[in-house]
Amino acid sequence: MAKQIENKSLQKLANLRRQHKGLINLMPLQTGGMLTDAAKEALTEFGDGYSVCDFCQGSLCNVTNPPIRDFVQELLPQFLGCEVATITHGAREAKFMVMHSLAKPGDSILVDANRHYTTVVAAERVGLHVIEVPHSGHPEFRVDVNEYAPLIKEHAPKLILLTYPDGNYGNLPDAGRLGEIAQEYNIPYILNGAYAVGRMPVSMEEIGADFIIGSGHKSMASAGPVGVLGRKKKWEEIVLRKSGKYSNKEIELLGCTVRGVPLITLIASFPYVKERVNNWGEQTSKAQWFSTELEKLGFKQLGEKPHRHDLLHFDAPVLYEISKRVRERGYFLYKELKERGIWGPQPGMTRSFKLSTFAADRQQLGVVIDSFKAILNKYS
Ligand SMILES: *Cc1c(COP(=O)(O)O)cnc(C)c1O
C-alpha cells in the first residue's frame, strides 16, 4: 500500500506542468519576473549545481567567468544609483541582512503601514519592534512620509524603511522627501523597491536612501529567488563584515549567496531590464487607461489616482454579488477569465482583486476589458 502511494507521488513528479502557458498574464507577482529568451537559454546552460563556481577563487562577487564581477561591481551600482551592491536571495533576505547588521534585539524600526509582510518577519527574526507610520485608509491608502518625523522623535528607531511602491495598492509615496527626513535625523533609510527596481527608473542617490532593495523574480525578469541590495559605501564594513576565520567570506551572506541559476538569469536579462525601465511612461499611461476602463464597468480602483504604477487593486462588488449565487463561488472569475485566455486575479478572489498591466500590451488589455464585459453580461 505504502509502495503504491509512493509510486503515485513519483508519477506526479514526472509530469510537471504549469496550467497557463500562452495565457495573458496579469498576475502581479509574475508580470515583472517573466524570463527573456537570453535568460531561458542561460537557464539550461547553467542549470547544473554550482555551475557559476567553475572559476571561483573564493568570492562569488569576484568571479569573472561568467562575468559576475562586472555585473555586481559596475553595472548594478550604476543601475541602482548607489555606490556598492550585493546579490542576495531575495528582497526579504536583503532586508533581514541590513536589519541584522545595524540593529540589535529590542531596538525599533519605523516602517510604512503598507509594508510587505516580509518586512515584519525579517524584523521579527532580528528581534526588532516594528512601529508603523499609518496610511490614510480606504480607498487611497496613502502614506504621508512627513509623518515619519514625529515618530522618529518619539521612538528613536535604529532604522526607517519605506515600501516603494507597496505590493497591495501600488502607491508611490514621496521617497525623496523621506530621504531629507532621514538626513535631518541622521537615521539609516532602507528603500524597499521590490516592485520598482527593474520596472521603473529609480536611483538610491537621488532619493537619498542608504539602502535600496530589489527582487529579481518580482521585477527583474529573473527565475530567482534572487535579490539585489545597493547601499552607501559607508555601510560596507558593517553589512559585509568578514568572517574572522575566512577573510574573503561575508558573514551576513553566509560566505556566498546565490550560487547558480537564479543569478545567471538575472545577469542574462539585465541588458533588457536596463532598457525597459525607460518605457515607464508608457507603462503608467497604459495602467491608467486600463483602470479607467475597468471603473466604467463598476469596479473601483483603490490606491492613488491617477495611478503611477502597473499594480492595480480593484474593489469589485458586482463580481462579489455574482460569486454568492453561482456554483463555483469565488472561483467563477478565475474560471471565466481562464476560458478567455487570461491568467490574473488570485483564484478564489472576487470581492477585490489585484492585477498588473506590466506584461500585457494594449491590444491584450483590450481583450481583458472585453472579457470582463462579457462575464458581467453573462451573469447579469
Ligand atoms: C514581493 C515583495 C517582497 C518579497 O520579495 P522577495 O524577493 O520574494 O523576498 C518584498 N517586498 C515587497 C513590497 C514585495 O512586493
The ligand as an SDF file (V2000), in Angstrom:
LIG
                    3D

 15 15  0  0  0  0  0  0  0  0999 V2000
    7.2970   40.6340   -3.4050 C   0  0  0  0  0  0  0  0  0  0  0  0
    7.7070   41.6170   -2.3770 C   0  0  0  0  0  0  0  0  0  0  0  0
    8.7050   41.3150   -1.4550 C   0  0  0  0  0  0  0  0  0  0  0  0
    9.3560   39.9640   -1.3620 C   0  0  0  0  0  0  0  0  0  0  0  0
   10.3030   39.7900   -2.3560 O   0  0  0  0  0  0  0  0  0  0  0  0
   11.2480   38.5110   -2.3110 P   0  0  0  0  0  0  0  0  0  0  0  0
   12.3450   38.8660   -3.2830 O   0  0  0  0  0  0  0  0  0  0  0  0
   10.4460   37.3470   -2.7710 O   0  0  0  0  0  0  0  0  0  0  0  0
   11.7450   38.3590   -0.9190 O   0  0  0  0  0  0  0  0  0  0  0  0
    9.0770   42.2950   -0.5740 C   0  0  0  0  0  0  0  0  0  0  0  0
    8.5100   43.4960   -0.5770 N   0  0  0  0  0  0  0  0  0  0  0  0
    7.5430   43.8290   -1.4440 C   0  0  0  0  0  0  0  0  0  0  0  0
    6.9530   45.1890   -1.4230 C   0  0  0  0  0  0  0  0  0  0  0  0
    7.1030   42.9010   -2.3660 C   0  0  0  0  0  0  0  0  0  0  0  0
    6.1240   43.2350   -3.2050 O   0  0  0  0  0  0  0  0  0  0  0  0
  1  2  1  0
  2  3  1  0
  2 14  2  0
  3  4  1  0
  3 10  2  0
  4  5  1  0
  5  6  1  0
  6  7  2  0
  6  8  1  0
  6  9  1  0
 10 11  1  0
 11 12  2  0
 12 13  1  0
 12 14  1  0
 14 15  1  0
M  END
$$$$
